Amino acid sequence: MGQDAQTGYDDPWLCIVNHLVGLRLLQTVEWTDDGLTQRICRMHRLVQSVVKKRADGELPKFESSIVEIAKERAVFLYNTEGWIDRSNRWEFIP
């Protein structure tokens, strides 16, 4: 990543940055003088928190608890009559 891309090839670093900006994980704060290349990007605090928790090994516990909640809700919605209550229907698509 510390080298310029070969002639005729896309810069791999800029490809990564552009992809992350496209996913809305990074936001461009400042552009280069030509106005075509991101100079400074920032990461949302929530994304920072998730990345830090994953690096610290804390996220698997968090992820597993979210999965358990989703499973419980699925059982409630599909195996009971919870789906009849219109206030629960927002959960179907997610």
C-alpha positions in Angstrom: 0.0 0.0 0.0 3.0 2.3 0.4 3.8 2.2 -3.3 2.2 3.9 -6.2 0.0 1.7 -8.5 1.6 0.5 -11.6 0.7 2.3 -14.8 -2.6 1.3 -16.1 -3.8 -0.2 -12.8 -6.1 1.3 -10.1 -4.5 2.4 -6.9 -5.4 -0.4 -4.4 -5.5 2.0 -1.5 -8.0 4.4 -3.2 -10.1 1.4 -4.3 -10.4 0.4 -0.6 -11.2 3.9 0.5 -13.8 4.4 -2.3 -15.4 1.1 -1.4 -15.7 2.0 2.3 -17.0 5.4 1.4 -19.6 3.7 -0.9 -20.7 1.5 2.0 -21.0 4.6 4.2 -18.5 3.3 6.7 -16.2 6.3 6.0 -17.2 9.9 5.2 -15.0 12.2 3.2 -14.0 15.3 5.2 -11.4 16.9 2.9 -10.5 16.5 -0.8 -7.2 16.9 -2.6 -6.6 20.1 -4.6 -7.9 18.5 -7.8 -11.2 17.7 -6.0 -11.2 14.1 -7.2 -9.4 12.2 -4.5 -10.3 11.9 -0.8 -7.6 13.4 1.4 -9.1 12.9 4.8 -11.9 10.6 5.8 -13.6 9.9 9.1 -15.2 6.9 10.6 -18.6 7.0 12.4 -18.3 6.5 16.1 -20.5 3.4 16.0 -18.3 1.8 13.4 -15.2 2.7 15.5 -16.8 1.0 18.5 -17.6 -2.2 16.6 -14.1 -2.3 15.2 -12.6 -1.8 18.7 -14.8 -4.4 20.3 -13.9 -6.9 17.6 -10.2 -6.2 18.0 -10.5 -6.6 21.8 -12.3 -9.9 21.4 -15.5 -8.5 23.0 -17.7 -8.7 19.9 -18.4 -12.4 19.6 -20.3 -12.2 23.0 -22.3 -9.3 21.7 -23.0 -10.9 18.3 -24.1 -14.1 20.0 -26.5 -12.3 22.3 -28.0 -10.4 19.3 -28.4 -13.7 17.4 -30.2 -15.2 20.5 -32.6 -12.3 20.7 -33.3 -12.6 16.9 -34.0 -16.3 17.3 -36.4 -15.7 20.3 -38.3 -13.1 18.3 -38.5 -15.4 15.3 -40.0 -18.1 17.5 -42.4 -15.6 19.0 -43.5 -14.3 15.6 -43.8 -17.6 13.7 -44.6 -20.2 16.3 -47.1 -18.2 18.3 -49.8 -15.7 17.3 -47.4 -12.8 17.8 -47.6 -12.0 14.1 -51.3 -11.1 14.5 -50.4 -8.0 16.5 -49.7 -5.3 13.8 -47.2 -3.6 16.1 -44.9 -6.7 15.7 -45.1 -6.8 11.9 -42.2 -4.4 11.4 -39.9 -7.2 12.4 -40.7 -9.5 9.4 -38.5 -7.9 6.8 -35.4 -7.3 9.0 
